[in-house]
Amino acid sequence: MDPGAGPSQRFAFELRQEADRITYRAMARDTGYSLTTLSRGGRQ
């Protein structure tokens, strides 16, 4: 994805960058889903 290709691409690129820093443990805490559920979902 090329962040220089336009505002939508830049936004998507930035979201992906941010998502790479979020751990399953933090997502579980914030969403109410278990760590196991999130981990299994991430592998599908």
C-alpha positions in Angstrom: 0.0 0.0 0.0 1.4 3.3 -1.0 0.6 6.1 1.5 1.6 8.7 -1.1 -1.1 7.6 -3.5 -3.9 9.6 -1.9 -5.7 10.4 1.4 -7.5 7.0 1.6 -4.4 5.0 1.0 -2.5 7.1 3.6 -5.3 6.6 6.1 -5.3 2.8 5.5 -1.5 2.7 5.8 -1.6 4.6 9.1 -4.3 2.3 10.5 -2.2 -0.7 9.6 0.9 0.8 11.2 -1.0 1.4 14.4 -2.6 -2.0 14.4 0.9 -3.6 14.3 1.6 -2.1 17.7 -1.6 -3.4 19.5 -1.2 -6.7 21.3 -3.8 -9.4 21.7 -3.7 -8.8 25.4 -4.6 -5.1 25.0 -7.3 -5.9 22.5 -8.8 -8.5 24.9 -8.8 -5.9 27.7 -10.4 -3.3 25.5 -13.0 -5.4 23.8 -14.1 -8.0 26.4 -13.1 -10.9 24.2 -10.7 -13.5 25.5 -7.1 -13.5 24.5 -7.6 -17.0 23.1 -10.6 -16.0 21.0 -8.7 -13.0 19.5 -5.6 -15.1 18.8 -7.6 -17.8 17.1 -9.4 -15.2 15.0 -6.2 -13.7 13.9 -4.9 -17.0 12.5 -7.9 -17.5 10.2 
